[in-house]
């Protein structure tokens, strides 16, 4: 088992820090004077901007070939300009020997030459919306209503050692990316909270109904999702990740009591496992944190990320820093629509400066970020400009 270790960079006058060193320093108790810059939901940004980011065809993301995988990853990382990157899993070596991607008359097909199985690959839709459907939500045909049905619906990963993961070659792409980018950029892995995973199990209406009437079943489902997430954390450590991004949504809609019982106690276990594996934890709470601030801070994450003000609520970065009180690192929540997409250059500069100043008030424990995914209508050049401006404006006195 490989345990990732975080080496906090010591800032030296006149010495330029790498993006990885900036994030390591921002996560330390001492903080940093050189603020890192990132975007959240990197996978969404890549999906929505594929043709702007890389010259490779869209189906390269599925190829079992390391060289072609590295080609498109390299172009994306260079054009984005942020200070971290997502660390991927990959096919086993045996799968790579047997799988090929072929351009058939009916479209792009993934073929397993050993089993003869063919799978048509569908080009990802920009924004994730399908032109052929209306409402976009999860509507399961069957709602699991017993522990046995939940067990059947939430299959736990096999209990295989992490040595097997590497010996099978599933870490080969991660190794190549760490070799090329890991010295300068911070490697990340992403998971969903156990309660947020329940959305895919029951859909919105079913999840909220279960939280209100069948707490026992929600607890049982969360315990299953927790076991799966812990397996994911250990996989991330084996791949060489240094940080785990834990995301959730909709939990601003439940009571503080339900939040504590069905979410916070499972999140605490997740954060403990992340730390036990030598990695840093990032908790992204989507929605309005009002009424849950102390619970959110109690989960024990190393860094807290929040949305920008929208949907009828306000999340001001200066207020966030005051509430956090230097207890953890704060990620910025720059407005992805009003500022990044629609704002002019002066508005972008002003908001970055304001957020960096707030980060200085948190003792330099700050990472500049966008509060929500980069929109499809935001150009790659605009994202690069955002990253460049943070580096130009980043030297802020901390307190």
Order of alpha helices (4+ residues) and beta strands (2+ residues): alpha-beta-alpha-alpha-alpha-beta-alpha-beta-beta-beta-alpha-alpha-alpha-beta-alpha-alpha-beta-alpha-alpha-beta-alpha-beta-alpha-beta-alpha-beta-alpha
